[in-house]
Amino acid sequence: MNDKTYQTITVEIKNMVATLTLNRPEVHNAFNEVMLAELTEVFTSLAKVGDDVRVVVVTGNGKSFCAGADLNWMRETLSYTYDECLADSMQVSHCMYLLYSLPKPTIGKINGAAFGGGMGLVSACDIVIAQENATFSLSEVKLGLVPACISPYVIKKAGEGACRELFLSGERFSAEKAYKYNLVNEVVPLEQLDAAVTQRIAPFLKNGPEAMAVCKKLLEHVVEMDLEKAKAYTADVLSKIRIGEEGQEGMNAFLEKRKPDFNKYRE
């Protein structure tokens, strides 16, 4: 993956961290069909990569993180039929779900403005760190549209109450407000953004990679279950991970008062 050249993104894998950078700075990293296809390909590949990649960072090149939909792409969609619009929208939905469900911790490194569909990427990440001058907006209503495909992830992060304001107003808001609404985990000066991301990465590299992947499945599925179903599901999940190599190593290390060596199970 490190060796492949993409048109709209770059991917660098170093020290078990994959950094995916949106790379259309001339249009503020706006989405088009090519970027969506390339993001979908990379997220699919990262989900299948072994423990050589433990953490995924998503960021943007230039002054913006992602300005939403590309204007030329929007112009093309004006003449789409319903079926064409549906296929296009499904591509957006699938891309966002792949990021959200990626079985590795994901960190959004928000270097600048995140508007429209860019908010989907922000909300689908596990941890989000924004530079203090970053601005955000769910601006779709200003175009007579709605943030439909990204809404599941924004609502999961911010909750219905906040989204009633953000979806319906379409107004821009600050990184501090994004933090208040749980869309961002930390706000730092731009010059401290790299260091803040590095600090967040460090604990993930010490944890059991399988355990983190299972945690993400729990977060995705348990919230939708009634308590009766959750009893059996969660007991099964815990039992399987206890008897697995990683669980055995972690428990033995704790009892032996040593650090676990999860690297021995890397593919």
Phi, psi and omega in degrees: 000324178300330187273347185277142177258131179247159181280325192238355181219164169233152178227126177234130178245121183209130178054042176070015177241125174262122177252116180257121183244123172293129194230057171231059187300334182293339176237030178056036176059036178293148177290144159220183185295329179291313180299317179299318179295319181290320176299317179300316179298315183290316179298321178297316180294317181296328178294334182263345180292142179287204185284006171297337172241117181257333185220145178239127177250133178243126181213184180233153176268134178097206186278341184243154171279300178195124184271012181090214186284140177292138184297319179295323176295317178300320181298321178295323185287348181301329183262007182291146169282173177302315182297321178292320176297321181295315179298320179295315181292324178296327177296319177297311182301317182294318180299314181295321180294322179299319178292314181300320186265004180306128186280036178217151176301138179239139180236123173273118179256096191268101186273349181188207186301140175229107184240156173050236181300335175300331177292336175294316177297318177303311187285336181278349178280152180288315181234138180231126177239126184241143172287149193298337180264005177295144176239156187226153176195136167258081196269007188302321183297335178292344177253009183075020181243184180223151179277055191295305188291334180265350187301323181302324185277323177293318180294320177300322182282309191263338183088160185296320183301311179295321183291333174299321176288309188290319180292316189279331180275322184069008184283154175287149177217161189277169175297324179296320178291322176300322177295316179301325183267013176067015175279339181231139180269335184203140177240127183223159171300151183306320183290348179256002186296314180300314182295322180295320178293316178302319179296323179288327181293321190309311181297325181298326182288345179266344185274163175292120182297323178293319180299319179294321177298319179291323175303319181293324176294320177301313181297326180285320191260324187295324183299335181271354185266150168283164187297327180296315179291322181297328180304307183290320183297311184290325177296321178294316180300312182295319181297318181293320182284332176297319185272356179282166182302316183293316178296319179296317179297316181296315181291318178298319179297320179296314181291329180270003178057048176224168177280137178291147177251084180284345181292338181295343181259009178294142179289000000 
